[in-house]
Amino acid sequence: MLTAKPEINSLGPLAKSSYLFSRVEKLKISEEDIIKSCTLTSYGINSYRKLTSKDASLSEDELLEYPGPNTPNFDDLHPTAQTLFRQADEAYWNARAGSRQRHLQIESGFRTVYRQAELFICRQLGEPGCNPADIPGASIHNSALAIDVRNARNEEVINALDNNGWDRTVMPGEPWHWECVGTAEHTAAARRRQEMRAPGSIARQWQSQWTSARRKNDQRNSKIDDFNLRLEIWQPEWDQLTREIEDFERVVEQHNSRVDQWNRDRDAFNQRVNRYNTEVEALQALRERIEEMEPSEERNRLIEEYNRRAEAAVAEGEELSRQEGDLIARQSQLTREGEDISRRNADLERRFNRLNSEGEALLRLRDEIETLRQEIESHLERASRLLDEIAQLVHP
């Protein structure tokens, strides 16, 4: 007979643990993340003013006098650079008499340190179309004493600039780049360039902060790739396990309900067996009494009572035998169910432990990603402050 429920191990935290994961998006360090929107409007990165001739009814070919430069980016140059460029442009004008294009064209002139940082970063990131660019504060463009011109290989362009105080200082790599070398302003700018390029300078500190941010961003993106790949594998398995646990809990609940019912039926059976045994003992005593009596009406009456009760006891014994067989069969069935539940419990616990371990590893990885994000933001904030300080030095 059964005396207790089949052993069913508790799943403990298995059915309660859960993870809330979502994909982690990569942090792309864009120029906007690192370089502030330029607020130094007095330097006018994009303030273009196209000069027109004094007499709008005449074309430049018909003018007898040089009308002055006619190119974007001229107005933002340093006054010294403006003077030298006007001389070069006038020489070009005179050399190109009768030509359709008689003015030198400036592709790029003055740059704020913010724009310089954008160009430097663009080159460092390997973006298409990005030319080599110095660190912010070190470029002569930041002092408005350098220009990048169009048609840089044209001999007339070269002669006009070369003969009027301009030198190509980045040859042969950048034939379009000219600086007004020899002026006091350029000498001061060149000295500042050397200071900015020196190890430990404020510009190098900015470069170090940006480089650290970029390196950590690469690390973070690599970890994000790893996290998302592992999460794509882990999440469906965890969801499937969760569904199986819910189904398993229903099976365990139903099994326990059947075990409880079996125990109640067993208790009722045992009580009935006790009553049956008591009746059998009473019938045995009655039989012995009858055998000791002399023939009489009382003896006959007791014999009838004995026969009636004995017949009922036989029927009760047969019913108890049937019930015992049913209880034994149900016991065997419940035992097999318990063994199957134990196997499923062990399998679920094994899978839970594995997925729980991976889930904890994913949480740690997510924390690492968040830590890197915070470190990146810290580097970028320091880089931004340093860039402001460079701007104050170069654009007082």
N, C-alpha and C positions, 0 to 999 in steps of 0.2 A: 504494500500500500504506500501511497505517497504521503510524506510527512511534511514536505515543504515545497515551495516553488522551485523549479529548475533555476540554477544560477544564471543570471543575466547581468553581465558587467555594465555598469553605468558608463555612458559616453562622456560624462563630466562636461568639460567646456566645449566639447566637439560641436554640440548643436547650438551653442551660443556665440561662438567666435565668428566674426565677420570682418571683412575689410572693405573699405570704400576707396577704390582706386579710380583714377582717370588718367588719360594720356597726358603726358607732360610735353608741352610745346617748347620747341627750341627758342632760345633767346638769340636773336640776330642783332649783332652790334652794328646798327646802321650809323650813318653819319649823324643823324639827328640824336642818337643816344649819346654821342661823344662830343659833338660840336654844337654849341648853342646857336640858336638863330642869331644872326649878327644884329646887335643892337647899336653898333657904332655907326649910326646913319651919317654922321658927319664925314665919314670916309667914303660913303657911297659906292659900294661894290658894283652896283649895276646902274649907276647914274650916267646915262648916255645922253649926250647932246650933240646932235649933228649940226655942224656949222654950214651956213648957206652963204652964197655970194651976196655982196652988197646990193647988186642989181639983179633982182630975180628974173628979169627979162633977158639976161645974157647968160650963155653957157660958159663953163669954165674955160673952154678952148678959146672963147672970144675975149676973155678978160686979159688986159695988158699987165695988171698988177697982181702979185701973189695975194690970194684972199685969206690965207691962214690955214691951219690944219683942218681937215675934214674927215675925222675918224672917231669912232667910239673910244672911250677910255682915256681920251686926252686930258679932260678937265680934272681927273683924279690924280694926275701925276704931280710930283713935287715941283714947285716953281722952277728950280734949276733944271729938272728934266724937261719941263715944258719948253724952256728957252732953247735947249739943245735940240729937242725934237722939232721945234718950229724951224730952226736953221736947216736941219736935215730934210725936213719936208719941203722947204722952199727950194733947196738944191735939187731935190727929186722933181719938183714942179718944173723947174727950168730945164732939167735934162729931158723931161717928157713932153716938151712942147708939141702940140698937135696930136698927142695920144688921148685916148678916151679916159684912162685912169691916170691921174696926175698927182695923187696924194698917197703917202705912206699910210698903211692901215695897221692899227694896233689891235692885235687879237686879245692880248691881256696886258694890263698895266699894273696899277696898284691892287694889292690884295690885303685884306685884313688877315690877322693871324688866324682867325676862325676859318676863313676860306683856305688859307695855307694848310691848316690842319686837315681840312676835308680832302684836299688834293694829296697830301702825304698819306692819309689813311687809304684813300682810293688806290694809290700805287701799292701800298703794303698788302692790301687785300687782293691784289691782282685783278682788279676790275678792268674790263676792256676799255681801251681808249684813254687810260690814265698815264700821263707822262711822268717821268721822274720828278719828284718834288722834295725840297728841303724841309727840315723840321720847322714848325712855326717859330717865327722870330729870327730865323737864320737866313731867310730869303731876302734878297735885295728888293724883290717885289713888295715886301711888307713896308719898305721905306719909300715906296713910290718912285724909285730911282732905276727901275728896270722895266723893259718892255719885251713882249713877244710879238713879232710882226708877221704879217702874211707875205707870201712870195719871198720867203727868206733866202732862197738861192738865186734870186734875180740879181744880176751884177749891178744894175742901176740902184736897187734898194741897198745893196751892200756898200756901194761907193758913197751914197748919200749919207748913210749913218756913220760909216767908217771915217769920213772926212769932217765930221761935225761933232766930235766929242764922244762917240759911242764905240764900245768894243764888245765883241762876242767873247764871253768869258766861259762858256760851257761848250767848247768844241772838242771833237766833232759831233758830240751827241745831240746838242740842241742848237742848230744854226739859226734858229729864229729868236734866240735869247740875246738881248743887248743890254748893256749897262753903261751909264755915263761915268766911266772910270776917270779918275784924275780930279774930280771935284772934291771939295772939302766934305760935302754932304755924303758922297759915296765912300770917302775914306772912313768917316765915322760909322757908316752903315756896315762897311766891311769889317771894321773892328768889332762891332756888335755881333756880326755873323760869327766871327771866330769865338767870341765869348759864349754865344748860344750853342755852338757846336762842341765846346769844351766839355770833358767828362764832369758830371756833377752839376752842370748848369741847370737853370730852371727849365730850359727847353728839353734837356736830356731827362730831367725828372718827369716832365710831361710825357716824353716818349716812353720812359720806363713804366709809368702808370698805364698808358694805353696798351703797351706790349703785354703787361701782366694781365690786363683785362681781356685782351684778345686770346692769350694763351689759356686762361681759365675758361673763357667762353668755348674754346675748342674742346677742352676737357669736359665741360658741362654738356656740350652737344653730343660728345661721344657717350657720356653716361646716359643721356636722354635716349639715344638710339638703343643702347643696351636695355634700359628700363622698359621702353615701349615694346621692344622685341620680346623680352621675358614676360611682360604683362600680357601680351597677346596670347602667349602659350598658357600662362598661369590662370588668367581670368576664366576661360571656358571650363577648365578643369575644376576650379573652385566652385563655379556655379553648378556644375554637374554634381559635385560632391555634396553641395548644400541641398540639392533636390533629393539626392539619395538618402541623406540624413533625415530629411523630413519624412520621406516614405518609410525609412527604417524605424523612426519613432512611432509612426502609426502601426507598423507591424508589431513592435514591442508592446505598445499599448493594448492591441487586440490580443496578443499572446498572454499578457498578464491578466487580462480580463478572463480569458478561458481558464488560466491557472487558478484564479480566484474562484471561479464557478466550480472547477473540479474539486477544490478543497472544501467548498461548501457541500457539494454532493457527497464527498467522502465522509465528512462529519455526520451528515444525515444518515448515510449508510451505516456508519459505525454505531450510531444510536439505535438504528433499527436492528442491527446485529445483536446489540446488547439486550434489546427487548425480546428478540427471538431466543437468545440463549436462556434468558430468564424463564420464558414460556416452556422451553424444552426441559429445564430443571423442574419446573412445576409439574409438568406432565409425568416426569419420571417418578416424582414423589407420589402423584395421584395413582399411578400404576401400582406402586408398591403397596399403597393403602388398600387398593381394590383386591390385590392378591391375598392380603391378610384377612379380609372380611368373609364371613359365612354368607351363603346365598340369602339374599333378601331383596326387598324392593329398593332399599337405599343403595345396595351394591349395584343393582341394575341401572338405577338412575346415574350413578357415578360412571358406570361403564359407558353409558350413552354420552355423558359429558366428555369423557376422555376421548372417545372416538371422534366426536365432533371437533374438539380442540386439536387433536392429533392431525386430523385431515387438514385443518387450517394451517397448522405448523408446517406440514409437508409443503403446502402451496407457498407459504412464506419462505421456506428454505430454498425452494426452486427459484422464487423471484429474487432472493438475495444472491443466489449463485449467478443469475443472469446479470444483476446489477454489478457484481464484482467483476465479471468478465468485461462489462462495458467500461468500468473504471480502469481496469488494467489496459484495455485497448486505448482509451483516451490518455492514460498516463504515458504509454509508449509514443503516441502521437505528439504529446506535449514535450516529451523528452527530445524527440527528433527535431521539433520546432526550436527548442532551446539550444540544441547543438548547432542548428543552422544559424540562429540568431547570434550565437557566440562567434561563429566563423565570420559572419557579416560584420559584426562589431569589431573583430580584430582587423579585418580588411579596411574598414572605414577609419579605424584609428591609425593604421599604418599610412593610409593616404592622407589623412588629416595631418599627421605629424610632418609628412614630407611637404605638403602644400603650406602648412603653417610656417614651417622653416623658411620656405621660399618667400612667403608673404612678408615675414619679418625682414628677410634680406632686401626685398623690394622697398619696404619702409625705410630701411637704413640708406638704401641707394637714393630714395627720394629726398631724404634729409641731406645727403651729400650734395645733391643737385641744388637744393634750396640754399645750402651754405655757399656754394659756388656763386649762385645768383647774387647773394648779399655781398660777397667779396668783389664780384664784378662791379656792382653798383658803387661800392666804396672806392674802387680804383677809378671809376669814371667820374665820381664826384670830385676826387682829388685832382684828376686830370683837368676837369672843368675849371676848378679854382686856379690851378697853375696857368691855364690858358688865359684866364682873366688877368693874372699878374703879368704874363708876357705882353698882353695887349696894352696894359698900362705902361710898360717899359718902352714898347715900340711905337705906340700911338699915344703919347702923353697929352 
